[in-house]
């Protein structure tokens, strides 16, 4: 039987336990993947704590994880364009990334030039970046305020927007200023002076993408002047603030992983620095993010990846 890190109950990182699980079977339109590398994201922590129980009701002993990369192990009825043995990266609608075997409905083939680590780190972040940029309808010549531009989603969103000819103002902490400057964005400091800091570098802001949920949305509304062009991925006050909260759906940006893979293969996309742990140590990865504020993208690797 395969193993996975299962959620035994809501609570601290220690509720994640490595255990044997049933082999998942692909349904119509699904593939099964023998995982090599899976990503850990901030939403995983919120689900584990129970903060999103109303949004993500989980079965008993659920397996977390929204993204993985690995080798196709089986295909369900109706699946075309991919075969057993193909290397892919996938976004997971029903979670499961912290397991040795995963089923998925949205995936893209991994080019040989893309590392397993980059492939496992890409899916959820690139899907969110593409989805929100499309919803904001940013276009060449416009100015985008990007909150949390130093994170996994923010870095990708900044680069995609810049490729479209958009001027990107990147709100970051001090440690990420040089990083976003190297990407081509204009850094400004997060915090109580955000409004003034943005006004020092831009006369106006056309749209705002909040990729972090760590504040600044109220200031963004003032700067943008149009709540319909302010979208957050993580601020749970979105409804009260009158802005859109964007979350994953299978039809949101189904081509995003393929877009990201092509850019990675061509050396045209930079991802956040990464740190890998064995998949059995998912609890440690959560602890690093929660208690130590790790600034790397944390990845979980299986024995197959070694």
C-alpha positions, 0 to 999 in steps of 0.5 A: 500500500502507498503512504501519505501524510494524513490529517488526523484532526484539525490542529498544530503541525503534529496532527499530520502523520505518515501512514499507509493509505488506499491506492487512489484510482483515477476516474473518468478524465483523471490520471494517477501520478506517482509523485516525485515532488509536491509543493506546500502552500500557505492555504495548506496551513489554514486547512490544517488548522481548521480555519477553512473548514467551511470552504474545504470540508474534508473527509476523515484522514484527508491528505493535503496538498494542491500541487505535485509533479511525477510520472503518470502511473494510470489513466482513466477513461476518456483521457487523451494526450498523455500516457503511462510513463509521461512526466507531468505536473498537476494542480489538484482539485481534491487535494492529495499532494502529500501522498506517494500516489495522486489523482489529477484532472488538470496537468501539463507535460514536464519538459526534460529541461525542467527540474522536478523541483521546479515542476512541483513548485509551479502548478498552484502558483502559476495557475493563481497568477494567470487566473487573477491577471486575466480577471483583472484584464491588465494590459500593456501600458497599465500600472499594476500594484502587486501585494506580496510580490516576493512570494511564489505567486507574486514572483510569477505574476510580476514576471507575467505582467511585465511580459505583457508590458504592464508597469508593476509596483511590487509591495514587499518587505525589505528582504525582497526589494532587490529580488523584485527590482531584478525581475523588472518591477518597482519595489515599494515597502509594505506597512503603514506607509504603503499609500505614501510609498506607492504615490512616490513612484506612480501617479495612479494605479489601474489594478491591484493583485493581492497575492499575500493577504497580509494587509494593504487592500484598503490602501489598494482600493484608494489607489485603484479607485475601482473595487472591481479591479482589486482582487485578493487571493488570501484576505478573508475580509474581501467581502466586507471590503467589497473586492473579489476573492479569487480561488481555484476552479478547474476552468479558471486557467487550465492552460496555466501550467503549460504556459509556465512549463514552456517559460521555465523550459526556455529559461524565461521564468524565475521561481522562488528559491526552494527547500526540500524535505522528505514527504514523510516530514510534512509536519516539519514543513508546516512548522517551518512556514508557521513558526519560523516564517521560511522565505523559501518555497517548501517542497516534499519529495518522495523516495522515488525522487531520490 
